[in-house]
């Protein structure tokens, strides 16, 4: 059966997930596009529903497990549910996974007030590329917003995200050395990181909060030409984490 009405209850519920309030209420988020849906299924993410047009679903049916509900809709209904400018005709609803506790790996990341969804998605994607498993988000934008999920390019499947207030996150990171990326810090390319640490990146406009900076064990910076004031938060994170992970001063 093909659903043709935008008033269908399931259609309305999925469409509501474009809003943070309903993502929090239902504990779910949406991924769009053939690649992201296929990879969500391939990597065993908790997919509850796959929705698509007949044409788009025909390419994915062999990848969808029997326990996942499949909903076929018209192009009009898909456009209604989609947040994308040019919908690819398929989306999946995924249940958020809860990760609690202290940093499980030797290296983790804390984002202090990152507010731009595009930056957030790029940071998630970069963290996954470097092999970072755990991200702590203190007073940040929603990592499950459609723009963030798109920008992560499936990176969101490979990281564990813990959200909270600053004091709560700092409490979880108690005992983990905090290496803070901020202007005026030691040249990151000349710094030898410890084997265990948490890299902290701050807000796009205001940088690291005073609350977090007071807890810093080390402040590192990226050398720049004097004509440039600062780098984009996602770029700053990428340069810093790659320098710390693969740089010549890395601890072996």
WOLINSUL-V12814 format. One record per residue. PHI is phi in radians with two decimals (NA if undefined). D_LAST is the distance of its C-alpha to the last C-alpha in whole Angstrom. Layout:
# WOLINSUL-V12814
phi=[PHI,PHI]
d_last=[D_LAST,D_LAST]
This chain:
# WOLINSUL-V12814
phi=[NA,-1.78,-1.44,-1.96,-1.86,-1.31,-1.53,-0.98,-1.05,-1.13,-1.04,-1.14,-1.12,-1.16,-1.06,-1.15,-1.24,-1.22,-1.75,-0.96,-0.98,-1.44,-1.07,-1.23,-1.09,-1.62,1.13,-2.38,-2.54,-2.04,-2.05,-2.16,1.75,-1.03,-1.11,-1.20,-1.19,-1.05,-1.24,-1.06,-1.25,-1.09,-1.64,1.23,-1.20,-1.30,-1.40,-1.77,-2.45,-2.00,-2.11,-2.96,-1.34,-1.00,-1.11,-1.17,-1.18,-1.06,-1.49,-2.05,-0.95,-1.25,-1.62,-1.60,-1.12,-1.13,-1.43,-1.71,-1.21,-2.05,-2.14,-1.72,-2.32,-1.38,-1.02,-1.09,-1.18,-1.06,-1.08,-1.14,-1.40,-1.34,-1.76,-1.36,-1.15,-2.17,-1.05,-1.64,1.57,-2.65,-2.60,-2.33,-1.71,-2.11,-1.37,-1.10,-1.77,-1.72,-2.20,-2.11,1.72,-1.37,-0.99,-1.42,-1.80,-1.24,-2.26,-2.42,-2.32,-2.08,-1.87,-1.84,1.35,-1.11,-2.02,-1.66,-1.04,-1.14,-1.08,-1.02,-1.10,-1.15,-1.12,-1.05,-1.08,-1.17,-1.02,-1.09,-1.14,-1.45,1.71,-1.25,-1.70,-2.22,-2.07,-1.86,-1.94,-1.84,0.95,-1.85,-1.21,-1.27,-1.25,-1.84,-1.17,-0.94,-1.17,-1.12,-1.06,-1.08,-1.15,-1.27,0.86,1.33,-1.03,-1.10,-1.32,-1.96,-2.15,-1.74,-1.93,-2.07,-1.89,3.12,-1.34,-0.97,-1.09,-1.10,-1.17,-1.08,-1.13,-1.17,-1.70,-0.95,1.61,-1.65,-1.01,-1.70,-1.79,-1.72,-1.53,-2.71,-1.12,1.54,-1.40,-1.08,-0.89,-1.07,-1.36,-1.99,-1.83,-1.70,-1.33,-1.23,-1.18,-2.12,-2.91,-2.16,-1.47,-1.98,-2.12,-1.78,-1.11,-1.01,-1.66,-1.89,1.25,-1.34,-1.21,-1.03,-1.01,-1.41,-1.05,-1.12,-1.61,-1.15,-1.54,-2.72,-1.97,-2.06,-2.44,-1.87,-1.12,-2.43,-1.11,-1.03,-1.36,-1.87,-1.35,-2.79,-1.90,-0.96,-1.01,-1.20,-1.18,-1.03,-1.08,-1.07,-1.08,-1.15,-1.22,-1.25,-1.13,-1.23,-1.47,-2.10,-1.17,-1.13,-1.71,-1.07,-1.19,-1.62]
d_last=[58,57,57,59,59,57,59,57,55,52,52,53,50,47,49,48,44,44,45,42,45,46,42,42,45,44,40,40,39,40,38,40,40,40,36,35,38,37,33,34,36,34,31,33,33,37,39,43,45,44,47,48,51,52,51,47,47,49,45,44,46,44,41,42,43,46,45,44,47,48,51,52,54,55,54,56,54,51,51,52,49,46,45,44,46,46,46,45,47,45,43,41,41,38,38,35,33,32,29,29,27,24,20,20,16,13,14,17,20,23,26,28,32,31,34,35,34,33,30,30,30,28,25,25,25,22,20,21,20,16,16,17,20,21,23,25,28,30,34,33,35,35,32,35,38,39,37,34,34,35,32,29,30,30,26,28,28,25,24,25,27,28,31,33,34,32,32,32,28,27,29,26,23,24,22,19,18,19,18,21,22,25,27,27,23,20,19,17,16,15,13,10,10,10,8,12,14,17,18,22,24,28,31,32,35,34,30,29,32,32,32,28,27,29,26,23,20,19,21,20,22,22,24,27,31,33,36,33,33,31,29,30,28,26,25,24,22,21,20,18,16,15,14,12,10,10,11,10,9,6,4,0]
